[in-house]
Amino acid sequence: LVIAVPWHVLAEERSPGFLWSYFINEHLKRALGTRYPPDYEAVPLLLWWALHLVWFFPWSIFVAYLFREFPKLRTWGKQMQPAQQARLLLFIWTGLTLFFFSLTSGSRMEYYSFGAWPAIAILLGLGIAKAEEIHDRWLPRLQAGLAAVGAAAALCLGYFLWQSRKIPATDDISNLINYYSIDSYHLSMSHIFDMTSQTFAALRGPSILAIAVFLVGFGGAWLLRRNKRDLAATLTVAFAMGVFLFAANWAFGKFEPRMSSRRMADAILPYLRAQDQVVLYGDLSMGSSIPFYTHRHVWLFNGRVGSNLELGSKYPDAPPTFLDDESFPVLWRSSQRVFLFIPKELSNDVFSRLPPDSSYLLGENGGKYVFVNQRVRPDLPALASMLEKTGDNSRRP
């Protein structure tokens, strides 16, 4: 309190409204589902609980051993041993976090329980270690179950790889996934529904590595467990999951054209001069890679209302950042060179606002666009020619 309270008081004094925004809007009103802006959803409670079996996989198959670590009620009291006190603290730590987010209905994301994970991991480890010490008869059976789950996962991945066998591999996975309306992406894991069987044409390497983990890693751990080599079995699972996380990170990198705008920033950088302006259409979160990689202050075109920056934009010392349908055309028609980044979900809105004969396509990747108001190369196509090719003249302003 001595460290934290003065900072928050000073922040409120210098930025009136901070405490309301931080404590009331971002915490209380978020939990109640009345936060502004309403750019979030709540994962259904049963699904939220069930997903923990996924987040803790493969260790979640041993979850029964975790509950065995709960101290018996008759041991509670002044004579409680330190080891039992520590276990009770871990259960309270876990329980308070999970119980609180079970009560909230306004905003309950998949990752909100992360604060309880260290306690859960320790309890899981303690439970598995004790089961190994007493040679629990269920331990080899659970290990066999894990091997069966791994075989089923390998079979599923193999099926998707077979389905994508005739599709050529590509560095731009954005052509192999589905797209939905912007309102469909409020949940943090929503993008998983973008995937199709065709997507695996770009994920062959990570998928093959994951199949090896599921078959060799989990299968090998089961054989070791059958031979009562418990430490080797547990270490094999841990090592296999280390390899799996590498494969998952490798696969995640394949989604860069969809999840990142770095390549669009790379298209701008060779032509960006000190006096040029960079504009991002919509909320900053839809193209935050642009200011990061260009190291430039960007203008936000129609990105103020309903965004997380709206409250701060009202402070007297807030720098000019926002453009609207009146101020943007003035900047676009000026003598300055202006680069405009457009996210895929909002491209139709922007095309109807740009002058077709003086807007030139500089780059396109992952469904995202960068237009410039002056030709920086003679081969840049104008928006007008793009609309003529698609036969969509309705987007002309």
C-alpha positions in Angstrom: 0.0 0.0 0.0 2.8 2.4 0.8 4.3 1.8 -2.7 1.1 1.5 -4.7 -1.4 4.0 -3.2 0.7 7.2 -3.8 1.2 6.3 -7.5 -2.5 5.8 -8.1 -3.4 9.0 -6.2 -0.9 11.0 -8.3 -2.2 9.4 -11.5 -5.8 10.4 -10.7 -4.6 14.0 -9.8 -2.8 14.4 -13.0 -5.3 12.5 -15.2 -8.8 13.0 -13.7 -10.9 10.0 -14.4 -8.1 7.5 -14.2 -9.4 5.8 -11.0 -12.8 5.4 -12.5 -11.4 4.0 -15.7 -9.0 1.6 -14.0 -10.9 0.4 -11.0 -14.6 0.8 -11.9 -14.7 0.4 -15.7 -11.8 -2.1 -16.2 -12.5 -4.3 -13.1 -16.0 -3.9 -11.6 -17.9 -3.1 -14.7 -16.0 -5.6 -16.7 -17.0 -8.3 -14.2 -20.6 -7.2 -14.4 -20.6 -7.0 -18.2 -21.2 -3.2 -18.3 -17.7 -2.1 -19.3 -17.2 0.5 -22.1 -16.4 -0.2 -24.8 -18.3 -3.6 -25.0 -15.5 -5.3 -27.0 -15.6 -8.6 -25.1 -17.6 -11.7 -24.4 -17.8 -14.3 -21.7 -16.8 -17.9 -22.3 -19.8 -20.1 -21.1 -19.0 -21.3 -17.6 -19.1 -25.1 -18.3 -16.9 -24.6 -21.4 -14.5 -22.4 -19.4 -14.1 -25.1 -16.8 -13.8 -27.9 -19.4 -11.1 -26.0 -21.3 -8.8 -26.4 -18.2 -8.4 -30.0 -19.2 -7.0 -28.7 -22.5 -4.7 -26.1 -21.0 -3.2 -28.6 -18.5 -2.9 -31.4 -21.1 -1.3 -33.9 -20.7 -1.0 -33.5 -16.9 -4.7 -33.1 -16.6 -5.1 -36.8 -17.0 -3.6 -37.1 -13.6 -6.0 -34.5 -12.0 -7.5 -37.0 -9.5 -4.1 -37.1 -7.7 -4.4 -33.3 -7.2 -7.5 -33.6 -5.1 -5.8 -36.3 -2.9 -3.4 -33.5 -1.7 -6.3 -31.6 0.0 -5.5 -31.7 3.8 -8.0 -33.8 5.8 -10.3 -31.6 8.0 -9.2 -33.4 11.2 -5.7 -32.1 10.6 -6.7 -28.5 10.6 -5.8 -26.3 13.6 -2.9 -25.1 15.5 -1.1 -28.4 15.3 -1.3 -28.5 11.5 2.0 -29.5 10.0 3.8 -26.9 7.8 3.6 -29.2 4.7 -0.2 -29.4 5.2 -0.5 -25.7 5.8 1.3 -25.1 2.5 -1.1 -27.5 0.7 -4.1 -25.7 2.2 -2.7 -22.3 1.0 -2.3 -23.7 -2.5 -5.9 -24.9 -2.5 -7.2 -21.5 -1.2 -5.1 -19.8 -3.8 -6.6 -21.9 -6.6 -10.1 -21.9 -5.2 -10.5 -18.2 -4.8 -9.3 -17.5 -8.4 -11.5 -20.1 -10.0 -14.5 -19.3 -7.8 -14.3 -15.6 -8.6 -14.3 -16.0 -12.3 -17.0 -18.6 -12.1 -19.2 -15.9 -10.6 -18.5 -13.2 -13.2 -20.7 -13.3 -16.2 -19.7 -10.1 -18.1 -16.1 -10.9 -19.2 -14.6 -14.3 -18.6 -11.8 -15.1 -21.0 -10.0 -18.4 -21.3 -6.8 -17.1 -19.8 -8.3 -15.4 -16.7 -7.4 -18.4 -14.6 -3.7 -18.0 -15.3 -3.2 -16.6 -11.8 -4.1 -19.9 -10.3 -1.9 -22.0 -12.5 1.3 -22.0 -10.4 -0.6 -23.4 -7.4 -2.4 -26.0 -9.6 1.0 -27.1 -11.1 2.5 -27.6 -7.7 -0.4 -29.6 -6.5 -0.4 -31.7 -9.6 3.3 -32.3 -9.2 2.9 -33.3 -5.5 0.1 -35.7 -6.4 1.9 -37.4 -9.2 5.1 -37.7 -7.0 3.1 -39.4 -4.2 1.4 -41.7 -6.6 4.8 -42.8 -7.9 6.2 -43.3 -4.3 3.3 -45.6 -3.4 3.2 -47.3 -6.8 -0.5 -46.4 -7.2 -2.2 -49.1 -9.3 -4.0 -46.4 -11.4 -0.9 -44.7 -12.5 0.0 -47.1 -15.3 -3.6 -47.2 -16.5 -3.8 -43.4 -16.6 -0.5 -43.4 -18.5 -2.0 -45.9 -21.0 -5.0 -43.6 -21.3 -2.7 -40.7 -22.2 -1.0 -42.9 -24.8 -4.4 -43.6 -26.3 -5.4 -39.9 -26.3 -2.0 -39.2 -28.0 -2.7 -41.8 -30.7 -6.2 -40.4 -31.3 -4.7 -36.9 -31.7 -2.0 -38.2 -34.0 -4.8 -39.8 -36.1 -6.7 -36.6 -36.4 -3.6 -34.6 -37.4 -2.8 -37.3 -40.0 -6.3 -37.1 -41.4 -6.0 -33.3 -41.9 -2.6 -33.7 -43.5 -4.1 -36.3 -45.9 -6.9 -33.9 -46.7 -4.5 -31.1 -47.6 -2.1 -33.3 -49.6 -3.0 -31.9 -53.0 -2.8 -28.3 -51.8 0.6 -26.6 -52.5 2.4 -25.2 -49.4 2.4 -21.5 -49.1 3.9 -18.8 -46.9 0.6 -16.9 -46.9 -1.8 -19.0 -44.8 -4.4 -16.2 -45.1 -5.6 -17.8 -48.4 -6.3 -21.1 -46.7 -8.5 -19.9 -43.7 -12.0 -18.7 -43.1 -12.9 -15.1 -42.3 -15.8 -14.0 -40.2 -17.3 -10.6 -39.2 -15.3 -8.5 -36.7 -17.8 -9.3 -33.9 -16.8 -12.9 -34.1 -13.3 -12.3 -32.6 -14.1 -11.0 -29.2 -12.9 -14.3 -27.5 -9.2 -14.7 -27.3 -9.2 -18.2 -29.0 -11.7 -17.2 -31.7 -9.2 -17.5 -34.5 -9.0 -21.2 -34.1 -12.3 -21.4 -36.0 -10.6 -19.7 -38.9 -8.8 -23.0 -39.6 -9.9 -25.5 -42.3 -8.5 -28.8 -43.5 -6.8 -26.8 -46.2 -4.9 -24.8 -43.6 -2.7 -27.8 -42.9 -1.0 -27.4 -46.2 0.9 -24.6 -44.5 1.3 -26.6 -41.2 2.8 -29.8 -42.4 6.1 -29.5 -40.6 4.6 -28.6 -37.2 1.9 -31.3 -37.6 4.4 -34.0 -38.3 6.5 -33.0 -35.3 3.3 -33.0 -33.1 2.4 -36.5 -34.4 5.8 -37.8 -33.4 5.4 -36.3 -29.9 2.0 -38.0 -29.5 3.1 -41.4 -30.7 6.7 -41.6 -29.6 6.6 -39.4 -26.5 3.4 -40.6 -24.9 3.8 -44.2 -26.2 7.3 -44.3 -24.8 6.2 -42.9 -21.5 3.6 -45.6 -21.2 6.2 -48.4 -21.8 8.5 -46.9 -19.2 5.6 -46.7 -16.7 4.7 -50.3 -17.3 8.3 -51.2 -16.4 8.1 -49.2 -13.2 10.5 -46.6 -14.4 8.4 -43.8 -13.0 10.9 -41.0 -13.1 11.9 -41.7 -16.7 8.2 -41.9 -17.7 7.5 -38.5 -16.2 10.6 -36.9 -17.7 9.6 -38.4 -21.1 6.2 -36.7 -20.9 7.8 -33.4 -19.9 10.4 -33.6 -22.7 7.7 -34.5 -25.2 5.6 -31.5 -24.2 8.7 -29.3 -24.6 9.0 -30.5 -28.2 5.2 -30.1 -28.7 5.4 -26.4 -27.5 8.2 -25.9 -30.0 5.9 -27.3 -32.7 3.0 -25.2 -31.5 5.2 -22.0 -31.7 6.4 -23.0 -35.1 2.7 -23.4 -36.2 1.8 -20.1 -34.7 4.5 -18.4 -36.7 2.7 -19.6 -39.8 -0.2 -17.4 -38.9 1.9 -14.3 -39.1 0.2 -12.9 -42.2 -3.2 -13.2 -40.5 -2.2 -12.3 -36.9 0.4 -9.6 -37.6 0.9 -6.7 -39.9 4.7 -6.7 -39.9 4.8 -7.4 -43.7 2.7 -4.3 -44.3 5.1 -2.2 -42.2 7.9 -3.7 -44.3 6.1 -2.5 -47.4 6.0 1.1 -46.1 9.5 1.4 -44.6 11.5 1.7 -47.9 9.4 4.7 -49.0 8.8 6.4 -45.6 10.4 9.8 -45.2 10.6 12.0 -42.1 7.8 14.3 -43.3 5.4 11.5 -44.4 2.3 10.5 -42.5 1.0 7.0 -41.6 -2.7 6.4 -41.0 -4.3 3.3 -39.6 -8.0 2.7 -40.2 -10.1 1.5 -37.2 -9.0 0.5 -33.8 -5.2 0.5 -33.1 -5.4 -3.2 -32.0 -6.2 -4.1 -35.6 -2.8 -3.0 -36.8 -0.6 -2.3 -33.8 2.4 -3.8 -35.8 2.4 -0.7 -38.0 3.6 1.9 -35.4 5.8 -0.8 -33.7 7.8 -1.6 -36.8 7.8 1.8 -38.4 8.7 3.6 -35.1 6.3 6.3 -36.1 3.3 8.0 -34.5 0.3 7.0 -36.5 -3.0 8.7 -37.1 -6.2 6.7 -36.4 -8.9 7.1 -39.0 -12.4 6.4 -37.4 -10.6 4.6 -34.5 -11.7 6.7 -31.6 -15.3 6.0 -30.7 -15.7 2.7 -28.9 -12.0 2.1 -28.6 -9.8 1.6 -25.5 -8.2 4.9 -26.3 -11.4 7.0 -26.2 -11.1 8.0 -22.5 -7.5 9.0 -22.7 -8.1 10.9 -25.9 -10.2 13.4 -24.0 -7.3 14.6 -21.8 -6.2 18.1 -22.5 -2.6 17.1 -23.1 -3.5 14.2 -25.5 -1.6 14.6 -28.8 -3.7 14.9 -32.0 -4.2 11.3 -33.1 -7.7 10.8 -34.5 -9.1 11.5 -37.9 -12.7 11.3 -39.1 -14.6 11.5 -42.4 -14.1 15.2 -42.5 -10.5 15.6 -41.6 -9.1 12.5 -43.4 -9.9 13.6 -47.0 -8.1 16.9 -46.3 -5.0 15.1 -45.3 -5.3 12.6 -48.2 -5.6 15.3 -50.8 -2.7 17.4 -49.3 0.8 17.6 -50.8 2.1 15.3 -48.0 2.7 11.6 -48.7 0.2 9.6 -46.7 0.3 5.8 -46.1 -3.0 4.2 -45.1 -3.2 0.7 -43.5 -6.5 -1.1 -43.9 -7.4 -4.3 -42.0 -9.3 -6.9 -44.0 -12.4 -6.8 -41.9 -12.9 -3.1 -42.7 -11.7 -3.0 -46.3 -15.2 -2.4 -47.7 -15.7 0.6 -45.4 -12.4 2.2 -46.4 -12.7 1.6 -50.2 -15.9 3.6 -50.2 -14.1 6.5 -48.5 -11.0 6.6 -50.8 -10.9 8.6 -54.1 -10.3 5.7 -56.6 -8.2 7.7 -59.0 -5.7 9.0 -56.4 -5.3 6.0 -54.1 -2.6 3.5 -55.0 -2.0 0.0 -53.7 1.4 -0.3 -52.2 1.1 -3.7 -50.6 -1.3 -6.5 -49.8 -0.8 -9.5 -47.5 -3.0 -11.6 -45.3 -6.1 -9.8 -46.5 -4.6 -6.4 -45.3 -3.8 -3.5 -47.6 -1.5 -0.4 -47.6 -2.5 2.4 -49.9 -0.6 5.6 -50.6 -1.9 8.9 -51.9 1.0 9.4 -54.3 2.7 6.9 -56.6 6.0 6.0 -55.0 6.6 3.5 -57.9 5.3 3.8 -61.5 3.8 0.3 -61.3 1.4 0.9 -58.4 -2.2 0.2 -59.4 -4.9 2.7 -58.6 -7.9 1.7 -56.6 -10.1 2.5 -59.6 -8.5 -0.3 -61.6 -8.9 -2.7 -58.8 -12.6 -2.0 -58.5 -13.0 -2.3 -62.3 -11.4 -5.8 -62.2 -13.8 -7.0 -59.5 -16.7 -5.2 -61.2 -17.6 -3.5 -57.9 -18.2 0.1 -58.7 -20.5 0.5 -55.7 -17.5 1.2 -53.5 -16.7 4.4 -55.4 -17.2 7.4 -53.1 
